[in-house]
Amino acid sequence: SGNLSSALSGMVNGMSVSGGESRPGEAATITIRGNSGGPLYVIDGYIYPNEVKVGTTVENLGQTAFNNLDPSTIENISVLKDAAAAVYGARAANGVILVTTKKGKIGAPQISYSGTFGVADAVSTPKMLDTYNYGLLYNAVAAADPTSIIDHRRDIFQADELEAMKSLNYNLLDKYWRSAFTQKHSINISGATEKANYYGNISYFDQDGNLGKLDYDRWNYRAGVDMKVTKWMKAGLAVSG
């Protein structure tokens, strides 16, 4: 899947996922328990604003950040509802999606790679009406409409036209439909000592469409370090995009 929301479809009771399948890179939308608005997104403790005006459009920054996360960087996803979400106040009225990403563990640096390839295709395509029978059907519908006044020389297909239409079959799906390929590659590095832990990820996602020249390419990066400054204080820095 090109977005994290679609990957969660059907996995959590009370959480509905819609959209995200019409074109490459399209983001899905999450709603919790039938709420009309989207949930609040909290990723590694950072609370993303639900709606921000960008130019003339309103963008849900939390939903965008969540959908763009690389699944290989995620440690845990929690869905908070009702009383469990109350700690975030009125802005969490539609629920909360709480995400924790992976951190380094004490030991030698760990490097991992994951790659996936996929193909999206139709199990079958609709059987299309041929041109000649379309002409017959058009004439029949026109004749059966009691509210229309038909000019039988102009408003319906004539016999010579119907005959010519027998050789004019054209099926757009036969000509343009093709298999769509998807690939994802991800490299992670992490490690930790008694005083610090670090992690980093870079990933690439590519998805094609079945019709036309539709293509979606995305690079992700995420990195951070957490340090124990003193016995009572820790400091951390994280960057992502």
N, C-alpha and C positions, 0 to 999 in steps of 0.2 A: 504494500500500500504506500501511496505517496505522502500520506499524512497520518499522524499518530492517532487521531480521533477515529478514523476508519478501522484501524487495527484493534480498537477496543469495542467495536460493535458487538452487542450480545453478550458481553463478558461481565457486566455489572447490573444487578437488579435495580430497576428504577431509573436507569440512565439510558437515554435514547440518542442514537447517532443518525443523522440524516445528511444527504448530499455527499460530495466528495468522489463521485464516480462518473460524472458527466464528461469531464475532460482532464487531460494530464495536469497534475499539480493542483487541481481544485481542492480546497479545504472543506472538510466536513464540519458539521455543527453539532455540539453536544448540548442537550437539555436534561435536567434532572427532575424526575417526578412530574413531568408535564408542565413545568414552568415555562412561561413565554420568553423569558430572557435567558441569556447564557450564564454559566457559573463563573465564579471568581477563580482565577488561576494564580496559584502560588508555587513558584519554582525555586527551590533551594532557599526558601525564606523570603524571596522577593515577591511582593504583591504587584501584579501587573494591572494597570488600569483597564477597565472593561471596554470603554469606548473613548477614542481620541479622534478628533477631527483632523484629517490629513487632506489639505486642499479643500475640495468640495465633497469629499466622501468621509464617512465615519468608519473607522477601523477598530476592530477588537484586538488590541495588542496582545492580550493574554492568550486568546485563541490562536493567533498567528504564531506566537512563540511556542506554544504547546505543540501545534501541528508540525512545526519545523524541527522539533527535537529528534535526534537520532535515537532509536530504541536501544541501541547498544550502550548508550551512556546512562540509562535509567536504572536506578536501584529499586525504587518503589513508587507506585502511584496509589493514592488513597482518594476516595470519593466521600466527601463529608456532606451530610444532609441534616436539616432541621437543627436540633440542639447541638449536635457535634460541630456545626458550622458557626454557631452563635459567637464564638470567640473572635470572629472577624467582623462582627457588627452587621449593620443594615445592608452593607454592600454585598454580603454573602447570602442574601435572601433567596437566591436561586441555586444555592449550593456552592461547594468549593471543590476544585480539583487540586490536590496537593501532590507535588512531585519532588522527589529526592533523587539527585543524580549520584553516580558512583564516585567514591573517593579512593585515594591510595591506601594500601594496607602495608603494615610494617614488613619489611623484607626487601629483597632485591627488586629492581624495576621489572614490572610485568608489561610485556608488549603482546598485543593480540590483534588479529585481523579477522574480519568476517566479510564474506561476500555472498550475494544472492543474485540469481538470475531468474527471470520469470517471463511468461508470455500471456497476453490477454487476447482472447479470440472468441468468436461466437460459436456456440455449440451448433446452432443452425440459424439461417436467415429466413425471413418471410418469403413465401412464394408470391411473386408479383404477378398481377394481372397483365396479360399480354395486350398490346396496343389495339388489336382488332376487337377483342372482347370488351376493352375499355370503351371503345366507340359504341358498341352495341348497348352497353350499360348506360352510357351517357344519354343516348337517344331515348332509352326506356324511361329513365328518370325524368327527362325533359317532358316527355309525352304524358307522364303520370301526374305532373304538377297541375292541379286545377286552377291555380292562381296566375299561371303564365300564359301569354299569347305567343304561340310559336310560329315563326316564319319557317316553313318546312324547307325552304331553299337556302336559308342563311343560318338558322339556329341549331341545326342538327347535322350530323355527318351524313353525306350522301353516299349512295352505293359505290360510286367509283372511288371515293375517299376511303371508305371501309376496306375496299379491295386493296388499295395501296398500303393501308395500315398493316396489312398482314406481314409486310416485309420491313416494318419500321420498329421492331422491338428493340428496346434499350433498357438495360437494368443498371442503374447507377452503382448498386452494391457490388455487382459482378466486376465492374471495372475498377472501382476505387477502394473497396474494402480490403484491408490487409491485416496480418497479425501485428500486434503491438508488443514490443519488447521492453522489459524493465530490468534495470540492474542497480545494485547498490554495493558500495565498497566502504569499509570503515576500518580505521586503524586507531587503537587505543594504547596509551602508555600511562602507567601509574606506579606509585611507590610511596614509601613513608619511612621516616625514622621516628625516634622518640619525641622529637621536637617539631617535626613538620611532615606533612603529606602533600603530594602533588598528583595531578592527573591532567591528561590532555587527550583530545579526540579530534580527528578530522575525517570527514566522510563525504562521499559523493553519491548522488542519486540521479538517475536518468529514467524518464518514462516517455514512451511514444504513444500516439493515438492511432485509432483504427481507420479514421477517415481524414483525409487532408493532411497537410503538413503541420501536425500538432506535435510539439515537443516540449518537455519540461526538464530542465537541468538545475540541480541545486548542490551547492557546496555548504557544508556545515563545519564549524569549528567550535570547540569548547575547551577551556583550560582554566586551571586554578591552583592555588596553593593555600594551605592553612598552616599557620605557625603558632607555636606556643611561646609567647613572648616572655611571660613570667609565670610564676606558679598560679596566679589568679587571672591572667589575661591571655586571650588568644586573638589573633588577627588573621584575616583571610582576604584573598583577592580572586575574583573570577571574571573571565571575559568569555563572551560567546557571540556568535553571529551566523 
